[in-house]
């Protein structure tokens, strides 16, 4: 069966309209690139494979983000993650580097690649200018991947940054999402966007999710406990749970301040809850929200006008998570471990929908 978005099957994804591609690149200027690393099958041979991992790069705008930083806000839902760059954003409200997503033990290798990239782009760094704050988020893909092998290298980070492009973006088991699990099924990269009308203007809000969390019985789709149904049908023969994470990166072109971006990021857990996520112990979950419209906040938006943005964040958080699973295909990794794709036809049947 063709893998496509959750929305395309007639599922309710919220009230606000999506952008053209219904992904993060609907926000003007946003660019995304992937490097997928898939090699070998069979028993784990430490440092040799099998390899099921990758890296995903996000540039909030096509310019030099070190010289043209963005306002940003961040919300820590569950602090078990090992990501880089969070304290600086909390302190200053600034993002002055691209964003990389990868596996837990490859954070520093990815950061080395981004540092090389930024030093080449900005020869003044370390001489007459301050050093950048590198932002790298991670999830644990060790159930499928030889994570100790650290197969993501600095040059993969550079390659992902060089590959960034406009949408539509590839979703599912791609880039940083290659080895990720969602509700004990196959997860990965998902994305969604919304158009937000405020004061006779229309702004865009987009989200990209890296999903790697949850137990099957938790999973909800449009409020239906399809995960619990699946678990009962499979007689509890569900592959093991590995502590995971959820990374959410949102971008808007609305003139929002760092404080308002913090407020938007704090609404992301409401979207997570729509999917059944309960932020279990051991699961590191973060939401970064970025305004790529420049530091000068022209035509600023009042706090009392933020409700449509809150609704957008809740909707695209849930839809991005669902899309990561709807797009993903089954993956076999190390030691014969398998994460099965969401059985879409069965799910639609349980929900009383026919597959179009």
Secondary structure, 3 states (H helix, E strand, C coil): CCCCCCHHHCCCCCCCCCCCCCCHHHCCCCEEEEEEEEECCECCECCCECEEEEEEEEECCCCCCCCCCEEEEEEEEECCCCCECHHHHHHHCEECCCEEEEEHHHHHHHHHHHHHHHHHHCCCECCCECCCCCEEEEECCCCCCCHHHCCCCHHHHHHHHHCCECCCCCCECCHHHCCCEECCEECCEEEEEEEEEECCEEEEEEEEEEEECCCHHHCCECCECHHHHHHHHCCCCCCCCCCCEEEEEEEECCCCCHHHHHHHHCCHHHHHHHCCCCCCCCCEEEEEEEECCCCCCCCCCCHHHCHHHHHHHHHHHHHHHHHHHHHCCCEECECCCEECCCCHHHHHHHCCCCCC
